[in-house]
């Protein structure tokens, strides 16, 4: 692959302010994700919530499920905790994208909420308020303030390969994976909180609980772009790379 891999980044709708506009619903994703994808040699494509289908994945090379608000507890069979703040449109849209990505064996990286969504999609559950479990606030010390803590990885795992030499990561979350479902747990914080999950049966399906887009060395995102570059293209991607205009119907 000589072109830049196209990496879809899931986005969300939030009220935003800019210029003279206040509280306007906008499709948002922190630019740090885009910068990290570009620095790794990829091209970022922002994907707003859309649960109609996952057809866009046919022309992409990888999927990054970004961080954000909580996954709806109904998705894993629990009543909502009063401190849970979910976004149903993100859940439905991202689960649609994830199903299409897995069906196409596309490389997938889940970041923070994205890792939690991966676990739920694989049949797992979440802790809805982590301080109730671990007894401290170190994973989200204050609004808008990242924590930092040690991390370790299972030898021989994808996480250990991607993150060789990494012993400390940032952190900003109040929920965490309780049961990973059919995923393998391959990373832990010192307090036992699950920090990495993966699907050993696939070339690249990885979730990390921290925010590598805000790290000086965003290795998981670099690894996603590398896996996307190495993946054999599907027929629509091959057509795109061959200069075929995919927006026009074929000539009879």
Secondary structure, 3 states (H helix, E strand, C coil): CCCCCEEEEECEEEEEEECCEEEEEEEECCHHHHHHHHHCCCEEEEECCCCCCCHHHHHCCEEEECCCCECCHHHHCCCCCCCCCECHHHHHHHHHHHHHHHHCCCEEEEECHHHHHHHHHCCCEEECCCHHHHCCCCCCCECCECEEEEEEECCCCHHHHHCCCCCEEEECCCCEEEECCCCEEEEEECCCCEEEEECCCCCCEEEECCCHHHCCCCHHHHHHHHHHHHCCCCHHHHHHHCCCCCCCCCCC
